[in-house]
Amino acid sequence: MKPYTVVVCGACASDGGSAALDALRAAVRRSRHGMLITTGCPWERHACAGSAPGRVTVVVQPCDVDRRPDGPARRLGPVGSGDVLAVCRWLERGDWDAPLHVWWDARRHVGSHN
């Protein structure tokens, strides 16, 4: 498994997205070099999944074992209970270039090597 950091909007998780957060938390625990961070909403409310109950907005930052960014971050969301298992499998594979379902993979890079 490749190292990564997953950032989840805590506002989304508190608005009914806790099942998705729990699934992501379990996947990260199974990963030797995964890290999960919950934070306040990093986006404007209209761009957040908070407007989609039961879903969370997620950013995945590939990194090296020392937590230094290793590639562009990807914003996924809103991710709900039906999509979160696919996201977890994607995290476990560590193939950051693998295609994701178009609905929840915004294919937006949060930044170049954040």
N, C-alpha and C positions, 0 to 999 in steps of 0.2 A: 504494500500500500504506500502511496506517495503521501507525504505530509501536506496538511492543509489546515486552514483556519476557517471556521464557519461563523459568520456573524448573523444573528437573528434579531429582528426588531422586537424588543420587549413589549412595545405597545400592541403589536399584532398578537403576540402570544397571550397577552392578558385579555384580548378581545375575542376569545374563543379559539385561538390557534394553539392552545396548549397541547392537543393531541399530536399535531405536527411537530411541535417543539420536543415532545417526549420521544417521538420516533427519531428525530435528528440527534437528540442526546444519546440514545441507545447506539446509533450507528457510530457516533464519534467515540463512544466508550470502547467499541470493538476495534477501533483503529489505533494502531500503535503510536502514530504521530499526528493524530487529529486533535483539534482544539475547538471548543464551542464557546462563543461569547454572546451573551445577550446584552443589549444596550438600549438606550432610549431611541426613539425613532430618528434615524439619520436623514430622512427625506421629508419633504413637505407632505402634509397629510393627504393631499389628493394623489400623490405618487406612491403612497404606501398601501400595503395590503390591508391596513386597518379598515378600509372601506369595504373589504370582502370578508365578512365574518367567517371564522373557522380557518382562516388562511394566514400564513406568515410570509414576510419578505425576508429573503436570505441572500447573503453575499458570501461567495466561496473564494478564498484567496489561497491559491497553491503557494507552497513555501518549501524551504529546505528544512532539514532537521533542527536547525538553529532558529527557526521561525522567520527567516528572512524571506520576503516575497520572491517567488520564482515563477513569474508569469502574471498575466493580467487577472484581476479579480473579475468574477462574474456575478451579476445580479440575477437571481431567480425569484420569480414570484408574480403574483401571489401563489404560494404553494399550499395546497390543502391536503386533506387526509388521503384522497385518491392519488395524488401525485408524489407524496412524500416518500413512499417506498421506492419509487423510481429514482428520486434524488439520493436516497440512502445507498442504493445499489451503485449509482454513478460515483458517489463519494468513495465507496469501498473499492471500486475498480481503479480509481485514480487516473482515469483517462480523460483529462480536461478538455480534449478536443472532440470527444465523442458527442454526437448529436443528442439533443434533448428534445422532448415534446415541445412543439412550438408555442403552445398556449402559455406555459409557465417559464419557458426559457426565453427571457427577454433578449438574449444575445448581446446585451449591453455590457460593455466593459466599464467598470466603475472607474478605473484609472489604469494607466500603464505602469505596471510594477509598483503598485501602491505599497 
